[in-house]
Amino acid sequence: MSELLREQVYQELKADILAGLYGVGERLSVDELAKKHKVSKTPVKEALTALQKEELVEIIPRVGYFISQLTVKDIRDIFELRLIVEAASAEMAARSILDEELRYLENMHGSYVSGDIDGYWQYLQANREFHCRVALATRNKWLAEVVGRLLDQMQRLLFLRLDLRNSADEMVEEHRQLVAALRKRDAALARKVMVDAIENARQAVLEAIIRGATCPIQPST
């Protein structure tokens, strides 16, 4: 039962963090979280420890639990790693993806209305699933796990892109082009489409920062 409670709190708290419910650097009260999730303090502490391992929560001994911060360097590093990992993911998937997996990707659609936070969250969840399913199509579970964790770190950054401009059509088109390349079993083209999509996301996020969009980012140290 304790394991189930820990997993429940972990999933719910992680979703709240990725949806931007808590501010960067915000202190998290174990008592308040226990009350909110209707559990004892133990599963809350265990969930926070798990989230620390994913670098979504920072634990300062004898001080408390805090939402982790992102610097501009963190953003650059995350995008660089995505370019390396997801470019390889697309290239490998083109050689191993199954027809039923292609059909599933082709039927994935998403949209949102500018200013609708719930819509943003649902859309980004669908975007995460799309990229994770491409990674899973490589038949390399370790690669898929890395992609999933990177996308979790990107979640707050991608909110910037959606706030900056209504880019749903642009992102849907990027997905369509990638599926088309995968269906052709064209590894080089799949890699290029993925790289272009990630570069577009990087440019949009940096543009949002320059324009002063509300964001969970701290100055680079």
C-alpha positions as CSV (number, residue, x, y, z in Angstrom):
1,M,0.0,0.0,0.0
2,S,2.8,2.4,0.9
3,E,4.4,1.9,-2.5
4,L,1.1,2.6,-4.2
5,L,0.7,5.8,-2.2
6,R,4.2,6.9,-3.0
7,E,3.6,6.3,-6.8
8,Q,0.3,8.1,-6.6
9,V,1.8,11.2,-5.0
10,Y,4.8,11.1,-7.3
11,Q,2.7,11.1,-10.4
12,E,0.4,13.8,-9.2
13,L,3.1,16.1,-8.0
14,K,5.2,15.6,-11.1
15,A,2.2,16.5,-13.3
16,D,1.7,19.7,-11.2
17,I,5.4,20.7,-11.5
18,L,5.5,20.1,-15.2
19,A,2.2,22.0,-15.7
20,G,3.8,25.0,-14.0
21,L,1.6,24.9,-10.9
22,Y,4.6,25.7,-8.7
23,G,7.1,28.5,-9.3
24,V,10.8,28.1,-9.9
25,G,12.6,28.0,-6.5
26,E,9.3,27.7,-4.7
27,R,9.5,25.9,-1.3
28,L,7.3,22.8,-1.0
29,S,5.7,22.1,2.4
30,V,5.5,18.4,3.2
31,D,2.6,19.1,5.6
32,E,0.6,21.0,2.9
33,L,1.4,18.4,0.3
34,A,0.3,15.5,2.6
35,K,-2.9,17.4,3.2
36,K,-3.5,18.1,-0.4
37,H,-2.9,14.5,-1.5
38,K,-4.6,13.0,1.6
39,V,-1.7,10.9,2.6
40,S,0.8,10.8,5.5
41,K,4.2,12.6,5.3
42,T,6.2,9.5,4.4
43,P,4.9,8.9,0.8
44,V,5.3,12.7,0.2
45,K,8.9,12.6,1.2
46,E,9.5,9.5,-0.8
47,A,7.9,11.1,-3.9
48,L,10.0,14.3,-3.4
49,T,13.2,12.2,-3.2
50,A,12.2,10.4,-6.5
51,L,11.6,13.8,-8.1
52,Q,15.0,15.0,-6.9
53,K,16.6,12.2,-8.9
54,E,14.9,13.6,-12.0
55,E,16.2,17.1,-11.1
56,L,12.7,18.5,-10.8
57,V,13.0,19.1,-7.1
58,E,16.0,20.3,-5.1
59,I,16.5,19.1,-1.5
60,I,18.6,21.3,0.8
61,P,19.5,19.4,4.0
62,R,17.9,20.9,7.2
63,V,16.3,23.6,5.0
64,G,13.6,21.9,2.9
65,Y,12.3,21.0,-0.5
66,F,12.3,23.4,-3.5
67,I,11.2,23.4,-7.2
68,S,14.5,23.2,-9.1
69,Q,15.7,26.1,-11.2
70,L,16.9,26.3,-14.8
71,T,19.6,28.6,-16.0
72,V,20.1,29.7,-19.6
73,K,23.0,27.2,-19.7
74,D,20.7,24.5,-18.6
75,I,18.4,25.3,-21.6
76,R,21.3,25.2,-24.0
77,D,22.5,21.9,-22.6
78,I,19.1,20.3,-22.7
79,F,18.6,21.3,-26.3
80,E,22.0,20.0,-27.3
81,L,21.3,16.7,-25.7
82,R,17.9,16.5,-27.4
83,L,19.6,17.1,-30.7
84,I,22.0,14.2,-30.1
85,V,19.6,11.7,-28.6
86,E,16.4,12.4,-30.7
87,A,18.3,12.7,-34.0
88,A,19.6,9.2,-33.3
89,S,16.2,8.1,-32.2
90,A,14.5,9.2,-35.5
91,E,17.3,7.6,-37.6
92,M,17.1,4.3,-35.7
93,A,13.3,4.3,-35.7
94,A,13.2,4.6,-39.5
95,R,14.9,1.2,-39.7
96,S,12.7,-0.6,-37.1
97,I,9.3,1.0,-36.8
98,L,6.3,-1.3,-37.4
99,D,3.3,-0.4,-39.6
100,E,1.0,-0.4,-36.6
101,E,3.2,2.1,-34.9
102,L,3.2,4.3,-37.9
103,R,-0.6,4.2,-38.1
104,Y,-0.8,5.2,-34.4
105,L,1.6,8.2,-35.0
106,E,-0.4,9.2,-38.0
107,N,-3.6,9.3,-36.0
108,M,-2.2,11.5,-33.2
109,H,-3.5,15.0,-33.5
110,G,-3.5,18.0,-31.1
111,S,-4.4,21.6,-30.9
112,Y,-4.9,24.3,-28.3
113,V,-6.4,27.8,-27.9
114,S,-4.0,30.6,-27.1
115,G,-4.2,31.4,-23.4
116,D,-5.8,28.1,-22.5
117,I,-3.4,26.6,-19.9
118,D,-5.3,23.3,-19.7
119,G,-5.2,23.1,-23.5
120,Y,-1.4,23.7,-23.4
121,W,-0.9,20.9,-20.9
122,Q,-3.0,18.4,-22.9
123,Y,-1.2,19.4,-26.1
124,L,2.2,19.0,-24.6
125,Q,1.3,15.7,-23.2
126,A,0.4,14.5,-26.7
127,N,3.6,15.9,-28.0
128,R,5.6,14.0,-25.3
129,E,3.8,10.8,-26.2
130,F,4.6,11.3,-29.9
131,H,8.3,11.7,-29.3
132,C,8.4,8.9,-26.8
133,R,6.7,6.5,-29.2
134,V,9.2,7.3,-31.9
135,A,12.0,6.5,-29.4
136,L,10.2,3.3,-28.4
137,A,10.2,2.3,-32.1
138,T,14.0,2.0,-31.9
139,R,13.6,-1.1,-29.7
140,N,16.1,0.5,-27.4
141,K,14.4,0.9,-24.0
142,W,17.4,2.9,-22.6
143,L,17.2,5.4,-25.4
144,A,13.4,5.7,-24.9
145,E,13.9,6.3,-21.2
146,V,16.4,9.1,-21.8
147,V,14.1,10.8,-24.3
148,G,11.2,10.6,-21.8
149,R,13.2,12.3,-19.1
150,L,14.6,15.0,-21.4
151,L,11.0,15.8,-22.5
152,D,10.0,16.1,-18.9
153,Q,12.7,18.6,-18.3
154,M,11.6,20.4,-21.5
155,Q,7.9,20.7,-20.4
156,R,8.2,24.1,-18.8
157,L,10.3,25.4,-21.6
158,L,7.7,24.3,-24.2
159,F,5.1,26.3,-22.4
160,L,7.1,29.3,-23.5
161,R,6.9,28.3,-27.1
162,L,3.1,28.0,-26.9
163,D,2.7,31.3,-25.1
164,L,4.9,33.0,-27.7
165,R,2.8,32.2,-30.6
166,N,0.1,29.7,-31.6
167,S,2.5,27.1,-33.0
168,A,0.2,24.1,-33.0
169,D,-0.1,24.0,-36.8
170,E,3.7,24.2,-37.0
171,M,4.3,21.4,-34.6
172,V,1.7,19.2,-36.2
173,E,3.3,19.7,-39.6
174,E,6.7,18.8,-38.1
175,H,5.1,15.5,-36.8
176,R,3.5,14.9,-40.2
177,Q,6.9,15.3,-42.0
178,L,8.6,13.0,-39.5
179,V,6.0,10.2,-39.9
180,A,6.3,10.5,-43.7
181,A,10.0,10.1,-43.5
182,L,9.6,7.1,-41.2
183,R,7.1,5.5,-43.5
184,K,9.6,5.8,-46.4
185,R,12.2,4.2,-44.1
186,D,14.4,7.1,-45.0
187,A,16.7,7.3,-41.9
188,A,18.6,10.4,-43.2
189,L,15.5,12.4,-43.8
190,A,13.9,11.3,-40.5
191,R,17.1,12.6,-38.8
192,K,16.9,15.9,-40.6
193,V,13.2,16.5,-39.8
194,M,13.8,15.8,-36.2
195,V,16.8,18.1,-36.0
196,D,14.9,20.9,-37.8
197,A,12.0,20.5,-35.3
198,I,14.2,20.7,-32.3
199,E,16.1,23.7,-33.7
200,N,12.8,25.4,-34.2
201,A,11.8,24.8,-30.6
202,R,15.1,26.0,-29.4
203,Q,14.8,29.2,-31.4
204,A,11.3,29.8,-30.2
205,V,12.2,29.3,-26.5
206,L,15.2,31.6,-26.8
207,E,13.0,34.2,-28.6
208,A,10.5,34.0,-25.8
209,I,13.3,34.7,-23.2
210,I,14.6,37.6,-25.2
211,R,11.1,39.1,-25.4
212,G,10.7,38.7,-21.6
213,A,8.0,36.0,-21.6
214,T,7.0,34.7,-18.2
215,C,9.3,31.7,-17.7
216,P,10.8,29.4,-15.1
217,I,14.3,30.3,-15.9
218,Q,17.1,31.9,-13.8
219,P,20.1,33.9,-15.2
220,S,23.0,31.7,-16.1
221,T,25.7,31.6,-13.5
